Amino acid sequence: MSARPSALLNTSLAGLALASPLVLAAGTAGVLAESADILDLSRIGAVVTKSITPEPRTGNAPWRVVPERAAMLNAIGLANPGIERFMREYATLAGGLACKVIASAAGFSIDDYERVVRGFAAEPALAAVELNVSCPNVHGGTEFGADTGALRELVSTVRRVWENRPLIVKLPPVTIGTPAGIVDLARTAVESGADALTLCNTIPAMSIDPATRRPRLASVTGGMSGPAIHPIITRLVHDVYQRFARDAKVPIIGLGGVSRWQDAASFILAGATAVGVGTGMFIDTRSPLRIIRGLERWAHEQRVSRISDLIGKLEAA
Ligand SMILES: Cc1cc2nc3c(=O)[nH]c(=O)nc-3n(C[C@H](O)[C@H](O)[C@H](O)COP(=O)(O)O)c2cc1C
């Protein structure tokens, strides 16, 4: 098998040409370019930056990452250098990377997001923006991902600032029974100007140490990621694809628990155009490259000429 991903893995996400469907998830690959030290990024489709806020943030007190069975809990609290330092010291590195860079924005008000995205717009090498409207680890971090009215206002405001490059909205893993279901949120994001969706952020969770009788995370609750959440997110990708994204032709980045090529392949079959890896890199820093090789073999065995031919190609049970 060739060292570079073959044309089999080339794909397009909302007009962005990607070398492969594999994306390094926000917050798990450094601020922007640190993963280049350990991975050959020419094989990766895109790296998503740490979520950037208007002001620098040190994040929550430790412990802010704890292991669980087949999962990880984190409550980093959006530690990041803030938009001004990000633009000065990090964004300028984007043009030198061998893959696309997607800039992630977070905030607590519409003005916050607007200020961050206005900053991003000054760097042509930032190929797309991902709006993190779903951080469970800061007060107010999920507000825009829980209410279709607030989401509509946010996305349409940002769309005016980020005009000609793809805009991606990263949704929380809301399930049936919550006030706004995931399909409503997806539709609202797209109607307000989003070109693509990332499904999903971490699942709100908590872990307790029986010996000390204390929560393991200093912030008490956090977000769960890793292999245990993969089937939950697969179902959300499937629902959004079947009930909205397929007909609306909106690409989805499936994100949650991918650590093997089989996980990535099942997201693609459920309807994802690209696949994110986050915690998988904490388990094995080289897992993205293993997953890419596995996807290449799988696409070959499935006798397709492009990996994108397999999007949503789930057979009946
Ligand atoms: C340590 C850590 C930091 C994260 N930071 C961010 C962040 O800054 N912005 C964001 O949108 N998601 C963040 N996430 C969520 C991931 O991008 C991803 O949505 C989640 O971990 C599920 O994918 P996984 O199971 O492959 O890790 C973070 C996750 C972890 C584990």
The ligand as an SDF file (V2000), in Angstrom:
LIG
                    3D

 31 33  0  0  0  0  0  0  0  0999 V2000
   -8.9430   16.8750   26.3550 C   0  0  0  0  0  0  0  0  0  0  0  0
  -10.0510   17.2910   25.4370 C   0  0  0  0  0  0  0  0  0  0  0  0
  -10.1750   18.6250   25.0640 C   0  0  0  0  0  0  0  0  0  0  0  0
  -11.2120   19.0220   24.2020 C   0  0  0  0  0  0  0  0  0  0  0  0
  -11.3090   20.3250   23.8220 N   0  0  0  0  0  0  0  0  0  0  0  0
  -12.2620   20.6970   22.9230 C   0  0  0  0  0  0  0  0  0  0  0  0
  -12.3310   22.0330   22.4180 C   0  0  0  0  0  0  0  0  0  0  0  0
  -11.5330   22.9060   22.7580 O   0  0  0  0  0  0  0  0  0  0  0  0
  -13.3160   22.3210   21.5430 N   0  0  0  0  0  0  0  0  0  0  0  0
  -14.2300   21.4020   21.0900 C   0  0  0  0  0  0  0  0  0  0  0  0
  -15.0870   21.7120   20.2470 O   0  0  0  0  0  0  0  0  0  0  0  0
  -14.1640   20.1110   21.5200 N   0  0  0  0  0  0  0  0  0  0  0  0
  -13.2120   19.7510   22.4230 C   0  0  0  0  0  0  0  0  0  0  0  0
  -13.1410   18.4460   22.8330 N   0  0  0  0  0  0  0  0  0  0  0  0
  -14.1250   17.4670   22.3210 C   0  0  0  0  0  0  0  0  0  0  0  0
  -13.5460   16.6830   21.1430 C   0  0  0  0  0  0  0  0  0  0  0  0
  -13.2460   17.5230   20.0460 O   0  0  0  0  0  0  0  0  0  0  0  0
  -14.5640   15.6000   20.6880 C   0  0  0  0  0  0  0  0  0  0  0  0
  -15.7700   16.2240   20.3250 O   0  0  0  0  0  0  0  0  0  0  0  0
  -14.8760   14.5740   21.7900 C   0  0  0  0  0  0  0  0  0  0  0  0
  -13.7220   14.2910   22.5470 O   0  0  0  0  0  0  0  0  0  0  0  0
  -15.4570   13.2770   21.2200 C   0  0  0  0  0  0  0  0  0  0  0  0
  -14.5520   12.6520   20.3380 O   0  0  0  0  0  0  0  0  0  0  0  0
  -13.5470   11.4650   20.7980 P   0  0  0  0  0  0  0  0  0  0  0  0
  -14.3680   10.4210   21.4930 O   0  0  0  0  0  0  0  0  0  0  0  0
  -12.9050   11.0030   19.5260 O   0  0  0  0  0  0  0  0  0  0  0  0
  -12.5690   12.1090   21.7270 O   0  0  0  0  0  0  0  0  0  0  0  0
  -12.1270   18.0530   23.7150 C   0  0  0  0  0  0  0  0  0  0  0  0
  -11.9960   16.7080   24.0980 C   0  0  0  0  0  0  0  0  0  0  0  0
  -10.9790   16.3150   24.9450 C   0  0  0  0  0  0  0  0  0  0  0  0
  -10.8660   14.8700   25.3090 C   0  0  0  0  0  0  0  0  0  0  0  0
  1  2  1  0
  2  3  1  0
  2 30  2  0
  3  4  2  0
  4  5  1  0
  4 28  1  0
  5  6  2  0
  6  7  1  0
  6 13  1  0
  7  8  2  0
  7  9  1  0
  9 10  1  0
 10 11  2  0
 10 12  1  0
 12 13  2  0
 13 14  1  0
 14 15  1  0
 14 28  1  0
 15 16  1  0
 16 17  1  0
 16 18  1  0
 18 19  1  0
 18 20  1  0
 20 21  1  0
 20 22  1  0
 22 23  1  0
 23 24  1  0
 24 25  2  0
 24 26  1  0
 24 27  1  0
 28 29  2  0
 29 30  1  0
 30 31  1  0
M  END
$$$$
